[in-house]
Amino acid sequence: MPEITQAPEATPHPVYILDPHANRTQDKDVDLSHTVGKVPTWRTIQESVGTRSGWLGDYDYGFLCKPTLPGFTVPRIPPFFGLKDRLPLVLALLMGFQHALAMIAGVVTPALIMSGSGKNGLNFPSVMRTQMICTSLMTSGFLSLVQITRFRLGKTQYFLGTGLLSVVGTSFIFLPVLQSSVSNMYDSGYCESTVDPNGNVTYLPCPKAWGAFLGTCMVCSLLPIILSFLPPRVLKRVFPPIVTGVTVMLIGVHLVTSGMGQWGGGNGPCKARPTTGNFVNCPSNSAPRAAPWGDAQWIGLGFLVFSFIMLVEFFGSPFMKNAQVVIGLIVGMIVAVACGYTDSSSVKSAPTVTFLWTTTYPISIYAPAIIPLLITYTLAMVESIGDITASCEVSQLSVEGREFESRLQGGILADGVAGVLAPLFMNSPMSCYAQNNGIISLTRCANTMAGYMCCLFLILMGVFSKFGALFLMLPDSVLGGMTTFLFSSVVVSGIRILSFLPWTRRERFIVASALTLGMGTSLVPGVLTHMFNYKGDNAFVSSLINSANIVLDTGFALGAIISCLLNALLPPNPPMSAEPIIDRHGPTPSNKEIEEMQVEAQSIHESMLNDKHGHGKH
């Protein structure tokens, strides 16, 4: 062993330079090819169709069907199926059918209300209403395929669609605009109506009103198409939660009033409870088991549907809970048929098979509806951002980064394109649906194959028009029990958005100011539309007044404008003017404790100011 004669030389310590930009992947360099839909290979098809595991797999199908018994049922967690995981065909069919059942009520309801009777409806005959329902189902299926599949736009960094199990359907937020527009059309003579000797008004069918609404929607849909290329954070900054929460809640309030009108017997002429004429009873004197609006039999039928929705929530299996609204509707249908409340003429007159463009309408532009529709499309974009974010969360995907922002961009663009294609299909605009996120969360299946099966079921339901005609056979009160529940969930969505606000004096003032007029015009329709009485021949002035009346008669539009303006103009509260944060889940602090918190916060604030001035002197 050699002898050590000198001390070893000191080895310098390694120096690491931390560069935050070193080895960082640029957003434009992120590979997003895996987010685009691909055609399955022949081998994949053989393994799925030709093997038992491809058909059934090892999934516990009893999980979907066993009812819930409080105190006895042990909760189980099923396996999670990601976007591109291999999904057994039978399970894909079951999951797709669940999603389709969950969507039926939401997709069909706007068509039923839009084509219905009264001053706010199009007053279409049963044949045209059946076609509207079928068109809505088919359009939802076709446009959901685009959203689920996802396409790259050439060689750019932009996409069309989310690539998630995010289906689209007719959005409720377009209903108030249509109802206000149609009401204005009847008042201005654009749509015809007649008055009988007793003074009862009968509103005639107005197909050109539907064509004008569709054409205006196509023009206004250019806004979301253009804005989809902006970063989502820009839209969130312009329309923060305090604006979207108020607006969504007011939309729900408006729709609940319409749903309760159906629950009472219908929104037609009988709602005014005339003492003479053909509409003393609902829906008319010649209808089966007709009764006045608000009669106990109508309230009872609607409450039956509502009660079964609640029962399914308590005791239903996961499969039943995902279709609870449809189950309540089926129960109401059975009772209505058994008790003689239904008229099967709509089913008998409907063709066995139908498709898009069987009935067409003259497309035009109704200028007074442009401003409200632009507000509606903007709100739909912000709402879609929340829906797509929720879809990513329940699909166990990241909600930040380049891939997430790309999915947002593709989803908003797909909604904008749907705003063009849906009216071309003779249907109202469609956007992302949030209801299906609950099914993904409960069943833990985010697989796109289930989405494709859902689209298949929706298209088939629309093609066989007898299915759509079943909804017209039901009394309005049965539909009212269902739609009022659905519309109330829209109100809850708005309240949930507002619940995340800090609720200082500023937030309370903005929300209260927006609700003052927004809620007022929703509960008392037409109260602000009698201020302008122009009798001249100037077409521009008449169009401008009609546009103003539609905005003034659309509560959510007023609420959105007021909350947006006040949020931009009112200065933010200084730090010390905010109220003390109180744990709402714990005991309420006493006045002494609140004073101590304020004193402590004041001392912290003063010390921060002293530190700031001290650094400034140096």
C-alpha positions in Angstrom: 0.0 0.0 0.0 1.6 3.3 -1.1 2.5 5.8 1.6 0.5 9.1 1.6 3.1 11.9 1.8 0.9 15.0 1.2 -2.6 16.1 1.8 -5.1 15.6 -1.0 -6.0 18.6 -3.1 -9.3 20.2 -2.3 -12.0 19.4 -4.8 -14.2 22.4 -5.6 -17.9 21.9 -4.8 -20.1 21.6 -7.9 -22.1 24.7 -8.7 -25.7 24.3 -10.0 -27.2 27.2 -11.9 -31.0 27.2 -11.6 -32.4 28.5 -14.8 -36.2 28.6 -14.7 -36.3 28.6 -18.5 -33.8 25.7 -18.9 -35.3 22.6 -20.6 -38.8 24.1 -20.5 -41.1 22.9 -23.2 -42.7 25.8 -25.0 -46.4 25.7 -25.3 -46.2 25.6 -29.0 -44.0 22.6 -28.9 -46.4 20.5 -26.8 -47.5 17.4 -28.8 -51.3 17.3 -28.7 -51.8 14.7 -31.4 -53.0 12.2 -28.8 -56.1 14.4 -28.1 -57.4 14.0 -31.6 -59.9 11.2 -32.5 -58.5 8.3 -34.5 -60.1 5.6 -36.6 -59.8 2.2 -34.8 -57.5 -0.4 -36.4 -58.8 -3.7 -37.8 -57.1 -5.6 -34.9 -58.8 -3.4 -32.3 -62.2 -4.1 -33.9 -61.5 -7.9 -34.0 -60.6 -7.9 -30.3 -63.7 -5.9 -29.3 -66.2 -7.9 -31.4 -64.6 -11.3 -31.5 -63.9 -12.0 -27.9 -65.9 -12.4 -24.6 -63.7 -9.8 -22.9 -64.3 -7.4 -25.7 -68.1 -7.7 -25.2 -68.4 -8.0 -21.4 -65.0 -7.6 -19.7 -64.9 -8.1 -16.0 -67.0 -5.1 -14.9 -69.5 -5.5 -12.0 -72.7 -4.7 -13.8 -74.7 -5.2 -10.6 -73.3 -1.9 -9.4 -75.4 0.0 -11.9 -78.7 -1.8 -11.1 -78.8 -2.4 -7.4 -81.1 0.1 -5.6 -79.9 2.2 -2.7 -81.2 1.3 0.7 -80.2 3.9 3.3 -78.4 2.3 6.2 -78.0 -1.1 4.3 -76.2 -0.4 1.1 -72.4 -0.4 1.3 -71.0 2.2 -1.2 -68.6 0.7 -3.8 -66.1 2.4 -6.0 -66.2 1.0 -9.6 -63.0 1.0 -11.8 -62.2 4.1 -13.7 -62.2 4.1 -17.5 -60.1 6.9 -19.0 -60.7 8.6 -22.3 -58.9 6.1 -24.5 -59.1 2.9 -22.3 -60.5 -0.3 -23.7 -64.2 -0.4 -22.9 -66.3 -3.5 -23.2 -69.0 -3.1 -25.9 -71.9 -4.0 -23.6 -70.7 -1.5 -21.0 -70.2 1.1 -23.6 -73.8 0.6 -24.7 -75.1 0.8 -21.2 -73.1 3.9 -20.4 -74.1 5.6 -23.6 -77.8 4.8 -23.0 -77.4 6.4 -19.5 -76.0 9.5 -21.0 -78.8 9.6 -23.6 -81.5 9.2 -21.0 -80.0 11.9 -18.9 -80.0 14.2 -21.9 -83.5 13.5 -23.3 -85.4 15.9 -21.0 -82.9 18.7 -21.5 -82.8 18.3 -25.3 -86.5 18.0 -25.8 -87.8 20.6 -23.3 -86.7 23.7 -25.2 -88.3 22.5 -28.4 -91.5 21.8 -26.5 -91.6 25.2 -25.0 -90.5 27.1 -28.1 -93.1 25.4 -30.3 -95.9 25.7 -27.7 -98.9 27.9 -27.4 -99.4 31.4 -26.1 -97.9 34.8 -26.8 -94.3 33.6 -26.1 -94.5 30.4 -28.2 -94.6 29.7 -31.9 -98.0 28.0 -31.7 -97.0 25.2 -34.1 -99.4 22.3 -34.9 -98.5 18.9 -33.6 -96.8 17.7 -36.8 -94.4 20.6 -36.8 -93.8 20.3 -33.1 -92.9 16.6 -33.5 -90.4 17.4 -36.2 -88.8 20.1 -34.0 -88.4 17.5 -31.2 -86.9 14.9 -33.6 -84.6 17.5 -35.1 -83.4 18.6 -31.7 -82.5 14.9 -30.8 -80.7 14.3 -34.1 -78.8 17.6 -34.0 -77.6 16.9 -30.5 -76.3 13.5 -31.6 -74.5 14.8 -34.7 -72.9 17.8 -33.1 -71.8 15.8 -30.0 -69.8 13.6 -32.4 -67.8 16.7 -33.4 -67.2 17.7 -29.8 -66.1 14.2 -28.7 -64.0 13.3 -31.7 -61.9 16.6 -31.9 -60.2 17.7 -35.2 -57.0 19.7 -35.8 -57.5 22.7 -38.0 -54.9 21.9 -40.7 -51.3 22.2 -39.4 -52.2 25.0 -37.0 -52.2 24.8 -33.2 -56.0 25.2 -33.1 -58.6 22.4 -32.8 -62.3 21.8 -33.2 -63.9 20.0 -30.3 -62.7 19.0 -26.8 -61.9 15.3 -27.3 -63.7 14.6 -24.0 -67.0 12.9 -23.2 -68.6 16.3 -23.4 -71.9 16.2 -25.3 -73.9 19.1 -26.5 -77.6 20.0 -26.4 -80.1 22.8 -26.8 -79.2 25.4 -24.3 -81.9 26.8 -22.0 -80.3 30.3 -22.1 -81.6 30.9 -25.6 -85.3 30.4 -24.5 -85.8 33.8 -22.9 -84.5 35.6 -26.0 -86.9 33.6 -28.3 -89.8 34.2 -26.0 -89.2 37.9 -25.7 -88.7 38.1 -29.5 -91.8 36.2 -30.4 -93.9 38.3 -28.0 -92.6 41.4 -29.6 -93.3 39.9 -33.1 -97.0 39.4 -32.1 -97.3 42.9 -30.6 -95.8 44.5 -33.8 -97.9 42.5 -36.2 -94.9 40.5 -37.6 -96.8 37.4 -36.4 -100.6 37.2 -36.8 -103.2 36.8 -34.1 -107.0 37.0 -34.0 -109.5 38.2 -31.4 -112.9 36.6 -30.9 -116.1 38.5 -29.9 -115.4 37.8 -26.2 -112.0 39.5 -26.5 -109.9 36.3 -26.2 -106.7 36.5 -28.3 -105.7 33.5 -30.4 -102.1 33.5 -31.6 -101.7 31.9 -35.0 -98.7 29.7 -36.0 -95.7 31.8 -37.0 -93.1 29.8 -39.0 -91.3 32.9 -40.2 -90.6 33.9 -36.6 -88.7 30.6 -36.2 -86.8 31.2 -39.4 -85.9 34.8 -38.4 -84.6 33.5 -35.0 -82.5 30.8 -36.6 -81.0 33.2 -39.1 -80.2 35.8 -36.4 -78.5 33.0 -34.4 -76.3 32.1 -37.3 -75.1 35.6 -37.7 -74.5 36.1 -33.9 -72.6 32.8 -33.7 -69.7 34.4 -35.5 -68.9 36.0 -32.1 -68.0 32.8 -30.3 -66.1 31.6 -33.3 -63.9 34.7 -33.3 -63.5 34.8 -29.5 -62.5 31.1 -29.4 -59.1 32.0 -30.6 -58.5 34.3 -27.6 -57.0 32.9 -24.3 -59.8 31.7 -22.0 -58.5 33.9 -19.2 -59.5 37.0 -21.2 -63.1 35.9 -21.3 -63.0 35.1 -17.6 -61.6 38.6 -16.9 -64.3 40.4 -18.8 -67.1 38.1 -17.4 -66.0 37.2 -13.9 -68.2 34.9 -11.6 -70.1 37.8 -10.2 -71.5 38.5 -13.8 -72.0 34.9 -14.9 -73.5 33.9 -11.6 -76.2 36.6 -11.6 -77.0 36.0 -15.3 -77.3 32.2 -14.9 -79.5 32.6 -11.9 -81.8 35.1 -13.7 -82.1 32.7 -16.6 -83.3 30.0 -14.3 -85.8 32.3 -12.6 -87.3 33.2 -15.9 -87.5 29.6 -16.9 -89.1 28.5 -13.6 -92.0 30.9 -14.2 -92.5 29.2 -17.6 -92.3 25.7 -16.0 -94.8 26.6 -13.3 -97.2 27.9 -16.0 -97.0 24.4 -17.6 -97.5 22.8 -14.2 -100.7 24.7 -13.7 -102.2 23.5 -17.0 -100.3 25.2 -19.8 -99.0 28.6 -21.0 -101.7 28.9 -23.6 -104.8 31.2 -23.6 -106.3 29.3 -20.8 -103.7 30.6 -18.4 -105.6 33.9 -18.2 -108.6 31.9 -16.8 -111.2 33.4 -19.2 -114.9 32.9 -18.2 -116.1 32.5 -21.8 -114.9 31.0 -25.0 -113.0 27.8 -26.0 -110.2 28.3 -23.5 -112.1 28.3 -20.2 -110.4 25.0 -19.6 -106.9 23.9 -20.3 -105.6 23.3 -22.9 -109.0 23.8 -24.5 -112.6 22.9 -23.8 -112.5 20.0 -26.3 -109.4 18.3 -24.7 -109.7 15.1 -22.7 -110.6 15.8 -19.1 -110.2 19.5 -19.5 -110.1 21.7 -16.4 -109.4 25.4 -15.6 -105.8 26.5 -15.2 -104.5 25.8 -11.7 -107.0 23.1 -11.1 -106.1 20.5 -8.5 -105.9 17.7 -11.1 -103.1 19.6 -13.0 -101.2 20.4 -9.8 -101.5 16.7 -8.7 -100.2 15.3 -12.0 -97.2 17.6 -11.9 -96.5 16.8 -8.3 -96.6 13.1 -9.1 -93.7 13.5 -11.5 -91.8 15.7 -9.1 -92.3 13.2 -6.2 -90.9 10.3 -8.2 -87.9 12.3 -9.1 -87.2 12.7 -5.4 -88.0 9.0 -4.6 -85.4 7.9 -7.2 -82.8 10.2 -5.6 -83.4 8.4 -2.3 -83.7 4.8 -3.3 -82.7 4.5 -7.0 -79.7 2.6 -8.3 -76.9 4.5 -10.0 -78.5 3.8 -13.4 -81.9 5.1 -12.2 -80.4 8.2 -10.6 -78.8 9.2 -13.8 -82.2 8.9 -15.5 -84.4 10.1 -12.7 -86.0 12.9 -14.7 -87.0 10.5 -17.4 -88.3 8.0 -14.9 -90.5 10.6 -13.3 -91.8 11.6 -16.7 -92.6 7.9 -17.6 -94.5 7.5 -14.3 -96.5 10.6 -15.1 -97.2 9.3 -18.6 -98.5 6.0 -17.3 -100.9 7.7 -14.9 -102.0 10.2 -17.5 -102.8 7.5 -20.0 -104.5 5.3 -17.4 -106.7 8.2 -16.2 -107.7 9.4 -19.7 -105.7 12.7 -19.8 -103.9 12.0 -23.1 -104.7 12.5 -26.8 -102.9 10.0 -29.0 -103.6 11.9 -32.3 -100.1 13.3 -32.3 -98.6 9.8 -32.3 -100.9 8.5 -34.9 -100.3 11.4 -37.3 -96.5 11.3 -36.9 -94.5 9.4 -39.6 -92.6 6.3 -38.6 -89.3 7.7 -39.8 -88.1 11.2 -40.3 -84.8 13.1 -40.8 -83.4 16.6 -40.9 -84.9 19.2 -43.3 -88.2 17.3 -43.6 -89.7 20.7 -42.5 -87.9 23.9 -43.4 -88.4 27.5 -42.5 -87.6 30.8 -44.3 -84.3 32.0 -42.9 -84.0 35.7 -42.3 -82.6 38.2 -39.7 -84.6 39.8 -37.0 -82.5 42.8 -36.1 -84.1 43.6 -32.6 -82.8 40.2 -31.3 -79.2 40.7 -32.3 -78.1 42.5 -29.0 -79.7 40.0 -26.7 -78.3 37.1 -28.7 -74.8 38.5 -28.6 -75.1 38.7 -24.8 -76.5 35.1 -24.8 -73.6 33.7 -26.9 -71.1 35.4 -24.7 -72.6 33.9 -21.6 -72.8 30.5 -23.3 -69.0 30.8 -24.0 -68.2 31.5 -20.3 -70.6 28.7 -19.2 -68.8 26.3 -21.6 -65.5 27.1 -20.0 -66.9 26.0 -16.7 -68.5 22.9 -18.2 -65.3 21.8 -20.0 -63.2 22.4 -16.9 -65.6 20.2 -14.9 -65.4 17.5 -17.7 -61.6 17.5 -17.4 -61.8 17.2 -13.6 -64.1 14.2 -13.6 -62.1 12.7 -16.4 -59.0 12.9 -14.2 -57.2 15.3 -16.6 -55.2 18.4 -15.7 -57.1 21.7 -15.5 -54.1 23.8 -16.4 -51.4 23.9 -19.0 -51.3 23.9 -22.8 -53.4 20.7 -23.3 -56.2 22.0 -21.1 -56.3 25.5 -22.8 -56.3 23.7 -26.1 -59.4 21.7 -25.1 -61.1 24.9 -24.0 -60.3 26.6 -27.3 -61.6 23.6 -29.3 -64.7 23.3 -27.2 -65.6 27.0 -27.5 -65.0 26.9 -31.3 -67.1 23.8 -31.6 -70.0 25.6 -29.8 -69.6 28.5 -32.2 -69.7 26.2 -35.2 -72.7 24.5 -33.6 -74.3 27.9 -33.6 -74.1 27.9 -37.4 -74.8 24.2 -38.1 -77.8 23.8 -35.7 -79.8 26.6 -37.3 -79.0 25.1 -40.7 -80.4 21.8 -39.3 -83.6 23.9 -38.4 -82.8 23.7 -34.7 -81.9 26.3 -32.1 -78.2 26.8 -31.1 -76.5 24.1 -29.0 -73.6 24.2 -26.5 -71.8 21.9 -24.0 -74.0 20.1 -21.4 -73.0 20.0 -17.8 -75.5 17.3 -16.7 -73.4 14.5 -18.1 -70.4 15.3 -15.8 -72.5 14.0 -12.9 -72.8 10.6 -14.7 -69.1 10.5 -15.4 -68.4 11.2 -11.7 -70.8 8.6 -10.4 -70.0 5.8 -12.9 -66.3 6.7 -13.2 -66.5 6.2 -17.0 -65.0 9.1 -19.0 -64.4 6.9 -22.1 -65.2 8.5 -25.4 -66.7 5.2 -26.7 -69.6 5.7 -24.3 -70.0 9.2 -25.8 -70.2 7.7 -29.3 -72.9 5.2 -28.1 -74.8 8.2 -26.6 -74.8 9.9 -29.9 -76.0 6.8 -31.6 -79.0 6.5 -29.3 -79.9 10.2 -29.7 -79.8 10.0 -33.4 -82.0 6.9 -33.4 -84.5 8.5 -31.1 -84.8 11.4 -33.4 -85.1 9.3 -36.6 -88.0 7.3 -35.2 -90.4 10.2 -34.9 -93.1 8.3 -33.0 -90.8 8.6 -30.0 -90.7 12.4 -30.3 -94.5 12.5 -30.7 -94.9 10.8 -27.3 -94.0 14.0 -25.6 -96.8 15.9 -27.3 -99.3 13.3 -26.1 -98.6 14.2 -22.4 -100.6 16.9 -20.6 -98.7 20.1 -20.0 -98.8 19.6 -16.2 -96.8 16.4 -16.5 -94.2 18.2 -18.4 -94.3 21.1 -16.0 -93.5 18.9 -13.0 -90.3 17.8 -14.9 -89.3 21.1 -16.5 -89.7 23.2 -13.3 -87.2 20.8 -11.6 -84.8 21.1 -14.5 -85.1 24.9 -14.5 -84.6 25.1 -10.8 -81.3 23.4 -11.2 -80.3 26.3 -13.5 -81.0 28.7 -10.6 -78.9 26.5 -8.3 -76.0 26.6 -10.8 -76.1 30.4 -10.6 -76.2 30.4 -6.8 -73.3 28.0 -6.7 -71.2 30.3 -8.9 -72.0 33.3 -6.6 -71.2 31.3 -3.5 -67.5 31.5 -4.2 -67.5 35.3 -4.0 -66.0 37.0 -0.9 -69.3 38.8 -0.4 -68.0 42.2 0.7 -70.2 45.3 0.5 -69.1 45.7 -3.1 -70.3 42.2 -4.2 -73.6 42.6 -2.3 -74.3 46.0 -4.0 -73.5 44.7 -7.5 -75.7 41.6 -7.1 -78.5 43.5 -5.5 -78.5 46.1 -8.3 -78.5 43.5 -11.0 -81.3 41.6 -9.4 -83.4 44.7 -8.9 -84.3 45.0 -12.6 -83.3 41.5 -13.7 -85.5 39.8 -11.2 -88.3 42.4 -11.5 -88.7 42.0 -15.3 -88.5 38.2 -15.0 -91.4 38.1 -12.4 -93.4 40.9 -14.0 -93.0 40.5 -17.8 -93.5 43.6 -19.9 -93.3 46.1 -17.1 -90.5 48.1 -18.9 -91.7 47.7 -22.5 -94.4 50.5 -22.5 -92.1 53.5 -22.2 -91.6 53.9 -26.0 -94.7 54.5 -28.1 -93.3 55.4 -31.5 -96.0 55.6 -34.3 -93.8 56.8 -37.2 -92.7 55.1 -40.4 -89.0 55.1 -39.8 -87.9 51.5 -40.1 -84.6 52.1 -38.3 -86.2 53.8 -35.3 -88.8 51.0 -35.1 -86.2 48.4 -35.2 -84.1 50.2 -32.5 -87.2 50.5 -30.2 -88.1 46.8 -30.7 -84.5 45.8 -29.9 -84.6 47.9 -26.7 -87.9 46.4 -25.7 -86.5 42.9 -26.1 -83.5 43.8 -23.9 -85.8 45.4 -21.3 -88.1 42.4 -21.3 -85.2 39.9 -20.9 -84.3 39.8 -17.3 -80.9 38.1 -17.6 -79.8 40.5 -20.3 -80.5 43.4 -18.0 -78.8 41.7 -15.1 -75.7 40.9 -17.2 -75.4 44.5 -18.5 -75.8 46.0 -15.0 -73.5 43.6 -13.2 -70.8 43.9 -16.0 -70.9 47.7 -15.9 -70.8 48.0 -12.1 -68.1 45.4 -11.8 -66.0 47.5 -14.2 -66.8 50.9 -12.7 -66.8 50.3 -8.9 -63.3 50.3 -7.4 -62.3 47.2 -5.5 -62.6 47.4 -1.7 -59.4 48.3 0.2 -58.0 45.5 2.2 -59.2 46.8 5.6 -62.8 47.5 4.4 -63.4 43.8 3.9 -65.6 42.1 6.5 -64.0 39.5 8.8 -63.9 36.0 7.4 -66.3 33.8 9.3 -66.2 30.0 9.3 -69.8 29.2 8.2 -69.4 25.7 9.4 -68.4 26.7 13.0 -69.9 28.8 15.7 -70.6 32.4 15.0 -67.9 34.7 16.6 -69.0 37.2 19.2 -68.7 40.9 18.7 -65.7 41.0 21.0 -63.9 38.3 18.9 -64.7 40.2 15.7 -63.3 43.4 17.2 -60.1 41.5 18.2 -59.8 40.2 14.6 -60.2 43.7 13.2 -57.5 45.1 15.6 -55.1 42.3 14.7 -55.7 42.9 11.0 -55.2 46.6 11.4 -51.9 46.1 13.2 -50.7 43.7 10.5 -51.7 46.3 7.9 -49.8 49.1 9.7 -46.7 47.0 10.0 -46.8 46.2 6.3 -47.0 49.9 5.5 -44.1 50.6 7.9 -41.9 48.0 6.2 -42.8 49.5 2.8 -41.8 53.0 3.9 -38.6 51.7 5.5 -37.5 50.0 2.3 -38.3 53.1 0.4 -35.9 55.2 2.5 -33.1 52.8 1.7 
